[in-house]
Structures are given as structure tokens and as C-alpha cells.
């Protein structure tokens, strides 16, 4: 039997995780190819061949897929998905795993998600206003009497959302940020959401989706704030955790299923309203509040760092899962995970999330692997022990029978086997103290 040829689009940590899953968790011979805009240091050793290019150049992506005689493509980045690479490939007789450009608006346009949730008649959104005029936004901020969040409507890679009481001290700072959004075109869409600040316990549910069936992955809890004790700028993510029962201490099985049902209703609504079948990966970020479960945002790709918790404990053949998504046969397979806790932590360089310097570091990959942990790259190598952050560096995911056990191993591996200049990671992720901090904050 000929080796299956799979093309992977993307170059961040989540794409490296998929590359590892394709190569290491397939029971059949697979040849992996990569199309990246920059050469991810972890993906390069895993592929038969790769090409560098623009993620929004559909013609170049398709030409490379044809040249390599690819069986199917897995599109990870929102840039490629929002540019309708999936539809274009299908039009040209090629198979591509990923939602359509219109479905990708769940992530690329926050107003689209809120309207879909409204049309689903789901009471899972905070109070919000969608405004396009800078003057209207400022007037609205001045008029409201509750704490709020300022969200540019487009994609800001995790650091564009600013919250009262964390990144914003008062309305004056919020208004200054509105001016900045318009001056710098943050998010790329001339709309801003002003949403009520929600208080509660945040969590993420990710799913494999074949258009009809959603298979949820273990729940995770990610941490986006830069500094320990949940302070500082929002970032694309500093790390995340999961538990052996695949739930979280504050999340019941019924609440998990309810969260997944919200995602199912959104997928169904996309088909009813637009006639489009959602196939690929879907990630929902939720918050459990005193008024019930609310939706913070959806991503049409796996979460980074949350998928880095999942791939290491995935026991089912990943390529078989991808095949089932494309063939719409997810209902026929069982997906299993190890009953282990995981702790994932990103190592970043000073200045993150807007670093201006390279990462000079040495990494003992062999020692990390021998310890049963995983190393994921989000950077690309530019010289001996020198990497360009993108904007993050590397992540370590450790497993354990308990969360403290996984955390101890993760800390040990980062401290002993990743050495460098001006490096930073959050040591509090995965600790009982941080979990207790969040419990105290919501009471």
C-alpha cells in the first residue's frame, strides 16, 4: 500500500503538535509535507519536503499540493481558512480539511459569532454592543455603569482584548485604547465590541467536527495573562492544564456536555442559515458564571496552547480521525485519551507578546523526550542556538497521574533542559495556589 501523503498548512505550536500526531500517532505509513510562511524548527525534521510562502496565496498552496501529489491538506491557520483555501481546493478537485471561509468568520469576526449565537436563541452571550464609529464607542463607554471588555472585532492573536480591572484601570484608559484601535487598525475590521465583563471560571472545549458529529476533547484551562498571579498583558497564551478525568475541578460532566451542545447548535445553524457544512477543528472558550455558562469566543482551529495538552494524551490514530472528518464518518470511530493530567508551559523571551530580540537558548530535546514529555516549537531557527520567536518560543507539556505531578515534571524539564538569555515562563501554571486564586476571585 502506498504511503498516504498529507500536506499541513501552518507553522505555530499547534501545527507542530499536529505534525507530531501525524508522524507519531498513525498506524499506517504516512508522508508529511508542510507549507509554512516561516520554517518552524520542530516541523522541519518531521517532513519529507516543505515550501515557504504566503498563507493567503491559494494558487501557490494548490500548486505545491499538486506537485507533491498530496492525498489531502489539513489547513490550520485562520489566514488560510478565511481566504477560502478549503473551497478553492475542493473546486479544483483536491481534498482539504478545514471550515469554509464563511464559517471561519466565527473566529475572524467576533460580531459574526455573537449574531450566530443570537440566531440560535442561546442565552450564552454577555451584554454587548457592536459599534463602528469611534465617537459612538466612546459615548457608549461613558454611558455604561458596569465593568466591560473592549474587543476589536477582528483577529488580534490574543493580545488585542483589554479588560477593565486588568489591562484597563478606568474609562479614560479604555477610551485611549479605542483611539489606538482606530489609529493602528487593530483587528483589521472597523467594528468594536463593548462587552460586559464576566466573572467566573474560564475553560476551553475543543472538538473534531465532520459536519454532523462533534467529538469533544478533554476540557482544558488556559492562561493568557503574561505575569504570575494573573496580571499583565493578554497574550496568545502562556500555558494550560488538563485533569485525568478530562474535566476540570469546577466543571461537571453535564456542564461539559452543555458546552459541547452549544458548539453543536452553532455548527447546525451554519448549515441551516448558509448551507455550509463545518468540517475541521472547533474550539470554544467558555466561562462558568453565577448566571450559567457563557461564551467568550470561538476559534476555527485548535487552541494554542490547549491542543498541546491534548495531543500527548491522544491514544487514537490521528490520521484515522482526520480521514473520518473528511469522509463524515466520525460516528463510526471511538476516540480515546490517556487518563493523565497535563501541564503545558510556554517559554518566551523578554518583551513578549511583542518581542524585539531573538531567543538565544540551548534545548536538550533528548532529555525532555526521555522523561516522557513533549516539546513543541513556535519559533524558527536562524543560527546555532538562536531562534526567532513567533512571537512565542517553545512549550513543554508534561503528563502525570495528578496535576501536581505533571507540574513538577514540567518545571524540572524547563529549568534543567532549556537554558538561555532573558527567557521567561510562568511557574504558577499548574499549581494548586493558582487554582485556589481563581476560586477565591469568583466568590
N, C-alpha and C positions, 0 to 999 in steps of 0.2 A: 504494500500500500504506500502511495506517495505521501511524503510529508505535507501536512496542511501548512499553507503559507498565510500568515496573519500580519497585517500592517497596523501598527499602533501610532496614532497621531497624538503628539503632546510630549512635554519634557519636564514636567514638575514631579514632585514626590509621589503624587497619586499615580502618575503614568509609570514611574519606576516600579511601584507596587504591582501594577497590572502586568508589567513586563516580567517581573519575578514570578507572578502567578501563572502566566502563560508558559514560561520555560520550566518552572519547578513543580507545578501542580497539574500537569497534563499527563494523562496515562498513555497518550498516543504521540507519535513523532510530530513535532511542530517546528517550523522555521519562522522565526520572528524577524520582522523588518520594522524600521522606525522612520517616521517623518517628523522632524523637530525644527523649531526655529533656532534653537541653540543646543549644543551637544551635551545632554545630561550625562554626568560622569558615571552614573550607575547603570544607565540603559545601554551605553555603548558596548560593554563586554558581553551583553546578552543577545545581541542581534547579529543576523547574517550580513546585513547591509543596512545603510541608513542614508537619508538625504536631508540636507538642511534647506529650509525655505520658509516662505511666508505661510502662516497658518490659515490665512484667508485667500490663498491662491488656489482655488479649486482646480484649475486646469493643471497646475504643476503637481498637485497631490494625485489627481487621477492619472496623469501621465506616468508617475512613478509607480502607482499601483499596477497599471497595465504592463509596464516594463518588467516588474518583478513577478508578474503572473500571480497576483495575490488572490487568495480564495475569498477573504473578506477583510474589511477595515474596521477597527474599533476607534471611534472618534471621541477623544476625551475633552479637549479644551472648548470652553464656551465660544471662543473666537471662531473656530471651525464650524461648530454647530449652528451658531447664529448666522453664519454665512451660507447656510443650507447645503453643507457638504453632503449630508445624508441624501437629500432629494436629488442632488446633481449626480451622485454616484448611481443611484437607482435608475435615473433617467438614462444613464449610459450603460445599463446592464451590469453594474457592479453592486456587490453587497456591502452595506455599511451599517454597523451597529451604532445607533445614536438617535436621539429625537430629531424631529424636523426643526427648521429654523423658527417656525411659528411656535412650536412647543417650547423651544429654548427661551422664549420670552418669559417663561416662568422665573428664570434667573436674571435675564438681561434687562428686564423692565419690571421693577417692583410694583408698579401700578397695575400691570397686567395680572400679576398673581392676586392682588387684592380684589380685582374685579372678578376673576375666576372664582375665588372663594365666596364672594358675594353671590354670584350666579348659582353656585352650588347650594346656596342657602345654609351655609355653615357659619355659625357664630363663633369663629375662631380668630378673628382679627381684633386688634385694639381699636380704640377710636383713632381715626386718621383723617387727614385732608390731603388731597392731591392738588398741588398748585404749580403753576407755570410762570407766573410773574413774580419777580423778585420783590416788588412792592407788596403784592398780596401775601407772600410768605412772611414778610416782616410784620405786616399788620396782624396776621393770624397769630404769630408768636407773641406779639404784645397783648393780644386779647385773651389768650387761654390762661386758665388758673390752675393747671396741673403740670407735673413734670413730663417732659417729652423727649423724643428722639428725632434727630434730623437725618434724613436718609436721601441722598441723591438717588434718583430713580434708576440709573444705570449701574453697571458693574464697577465696583471700586476696589476689588480684591481684598476685602476685609477691613481696610483701614479708613473707609470713607464715611462710615456711620458714626455719629457722635451722640453721646447720651448725656442728658442733664445729670449732674451729680458725679459724673466720672470724667469725661473729656471736656464737658462744658460746665462751668461754675455757675453761670447765670444767663439771663436772656441777652445781655449785651454780647457775651461771647457767642451765643447762638446766632445772633444777627450778623456778627462779624464773619462767622463761618458761612452763612448764606451768601454774603458778598464774595467770599472766596470760591464757593461752588460755581458761581456765575463767571467770575473772572478767569478761573482755571478750567472751566468746562468739566468739572469733576463728574464722572459717570457718563459723560457724553450725551446725556438726554436733558433737555431743558424742562425738567419737571423735578419737583422735590416732594417727598412725603414728610409730613409732620405727624408723628405717631405718638400716642400715649405711651409713656414709659411703663413697661410691665415689670412687676416684681414677682419672682418665683424661681423655680429650679429649671435650668435650661438642659436640653438634651437633644440628641440627633438620632433620627431613624433613617437608615439608608435601605434601598431596595433594588433588586433586579426586577425589571419590568418587561414583559413581552407584548404589552398592549391590552391584554385581558387580565393576566395574573401578575400580582406583585408578591415577590418573596422577600420579606423583610430580613435584614441582617441584625446582628446583636446591637442593642442600643449603646450609644457612646455619649460621653460628656466631654466637650472640647473647651479649651481655654484660649481666648483670643487676646486678652489684655497682656501688655508687654511685661509688666513687672509682677513680682511676687506679691501676694496679698490682694490680687485683682485690682491693680492700679495701672495707670499709664495709657498709652495709645491703644486703640484697636489695631490688631494686626491680622494677617491672613491666618494666623493660628500658631500658638506656642506648644501645643501638645494636647493629648486627650487620653481618656481612660475607658476601660470597659470591665465588666464583672463576670465571674464564672457562670452565673445563671443567665447571662446575656440580657439582663435587665439592669436597673440601677437601684440603689437603696430606696429612693423616693418614688420609683416608678413601678406600678403593679402590672401584672400581665394584662389585665383588662385595659389599663391606660395605654399600654404599648399597642394593643390591638386597635384601640380607638384612633391612635395616631396614624397607624397604617391605613385605617379606613378613610381618614381624611385624604391621604395621598391617593387612594383608590378612586375616591369621588372626583378628585381633580383630573386624574387620567381619563376617567369616564366622561367628564364634562368636555375635555378637549376633543374627544371623538364626536360627542353629540353636537357640539357647537361648531366645530371646524372640520369634522370628518377626518381627523388625523389620528393615527394610531401611535401612541407613545411607546417606543422601544428603546431600551438602554438602561441607564442608571439614574435613579432619582434620590435626592437627599432632602429630607425635611428637618429644619431646625425648629424645635418646639420649646415652649416654656409652660410649666405647670404652675398655674396661679391659683389664688383663692377662689376665683370665678370659673376655674376649669382650665382645660388645655387650650393654648393659643398658638398660632403660627407666627414665627418670627420671619422666616424666609424659606424658599425652596432653592435648591441647586439642581441643575440638569446633568450633573456629573457627580462622581463620588466626592465626599468631603476630604479635604486635606487639612488636618491630619487624620480624620476619623477613619478613612479607609485603611490607613496604616495600622490601625488596631485590628482590623478585620482580616486582611489577607494572611497574616501569620497564623491565625487560628482556623482558617478555612480548610476543611477536610475534603470537600467535594472538588472534583476535576473542574477547574475554572474554565477551560476551553469548552467542556461539555455544557456549562451554564451559558456561555456566550452563544454556542450553537442553538441552544433551546430558546434563547431570546429571539434570535433571528428567525427560527422556524416556528415560533409561537407555540412551543411545547413545554413551557416551564412547569405546567401542571403535572407533567409525567416524571419529573425528577425530584428527588429529595436533596436538600442542601443541608450539610452538617458542619458544625463548628466544634472545636475543642472546648470543653468546659473549663476554660482558663481565664484568669484576669489578665488584662494587658495595660501597660503604661507606655505611652509614646511621648517623647520629648524632642523638640527641635533645638538644635544648636545653631545659633545665629551670630552674626558679627556686630560689633558696636555700630550704632546708627540705625539698626533695623527698627521699623519696616522700610526705611529709606537709606540703606547703607551706601556709603560713598567709597568704601575701600574693599579690596579683595580679602578673601579669607586665607590666611596662611595657617595650615594645620596639617598634622600627621594623623592618620587613622589606621588603627590595627584592625582591618576588616576580619582577618582570620580569627582573632581572639573573640570578637563580637559574635561571629558565626558559631564558633565552638561552644560558646556559652548558651546557645540555643536562641539567640536574639536576632533581630533583623535590623539592617542598616539601609536607609532609604535616602537617596540623593535628590536635592532640589537645586544643586549648583552644577556648574560645569568647570572642568579642569582647564587651566590655561598655562600651567607650568608645574615644575616639580613642587609638590606640596602646596600649590597655590590654586585657589578656586575663585570663580566669580559667583557671588551669591545671586539668587534669582527669585525673590530677594532673600529667601532663606538659604540655609546651608545643608545640613544633614539631620536626619531624625533617627533615633534609636527606639525600637519597640521591643520591650521585654515581656515575657509571659511568666505567670506564676499561679500557684494554687489559690493564692489570695492576692488582693491588691497590694498590701504592704510588701509581700514577697516580690511581686513584679516590680514595684517601685525601687526596692533595694537593689535589685539586679540592674535596672535601668541606670540608676545613679552611679553604681560601681563601674559599669561599662563606659559611660560618658567620661567619668572622672579619670579612669585609668587608660582608656584607649583612644580618646580624642584630645589631642594636645594642640594648642595654637595661641595666637595672639588676639587679644581683645574679643574673646569668644564669650557667649552668654547663653545660659538656658535657665529655665525656671525650675528650681529644685523643689518647689512646693507642689507641683502637679503630681498627683498620685498619693498624696499624704492624707492621713486622717484629719490633720489640722485644717487643710483646705476644704475638705468635705464639711467639717464642723462649722467653718467660717460661713459657708453658704447657708447652712441650716439656721444659724443664728441670724443671718441677714434677712431671711424671709419671715421670721417670727415677730 
